[in-house]
Amino acid sequence: MAVRRLFLVIAFAGVITSVHPYTRPPPRETLFIPPTADSSAPEQVHVSVSGIDNMRISWITKDSVPAIVEYGTSSRAYNSSANGTSSSYSFFLYKSGHINDVVIGPLKPNTVYYYRCGSDHSSPEFSLKTPPAQFPIKLVVIGDLGQTGWTSSTLQHVAESRYDMLLLPGDLSYADFWQPRWDSYGRLVEPLASQRPWMVTIGNHEVESVPVIHKPAPFTAYNARWRMPFEESGSTSNLYYSFDVAGVHVIMLGSYIEFDRTLISING
């Protein structure tokens, strides 16, 4: 028994001596992406799933434009179109641009679609790829994305992964009350978020409500800018929802949602 104990101590000591200390990389510069010169051009374009075979296209313009998306499976040959809604919000002295949401479909799985936001024929063309209907599917999961040089590095790795869908469970823009950073964030992620569905939910950086006075309402910017398929899944809040993709049932549950303890089962 004594020999065994000695052996374990030696083995454990060997493990300890082989561990190298972790050196935290220094912070990188904070990014801010300026707006486009054309006030009617779509920017901050991102897509998300909306039901089994539909996709939601969201974008922002400074000017009021028709909330319409033209789309098809060939570049510049749009044989379908859909109309949606436009909204905006205020945050103290800040007033958002026009936030447009349009649901397109039904769409074929694992298919590239080309689309144009708004009715201006000179608007840029975007493309998206719908998720597959069955396995295999490649999901990317990231969190605390923010807007720094490290964000750019992370997005580059994501782009190289040839993924089908991105899941982001909270802490998107790190705007933390400064609303123009939400706009900057939308421009930063647009090259990826306009091509694959980004399914997101909230973290503490999305709360943005002043303590005591509780104004503005919590999650005002997040709810206005990143509308997820909560109604399609039977949820009553954009902060939690679920959806099916390629045989996987995904539950997105924000950690800052109020809950009723009386609903917790005894065995829970």
Helices and strands as residue ranges (DSSP letters): H 2-17, E 43-49, E 55-61, E 68-72, E 80-83, E 85-87, E 90-91, E 94-95, E 98-104, E 112-117, E 125-129, E 139-141, H 149-160, E 165-169, H 180-193, E 198-201, G 204-206, H 220-225, E 240-245, E 248-253, G 261-263
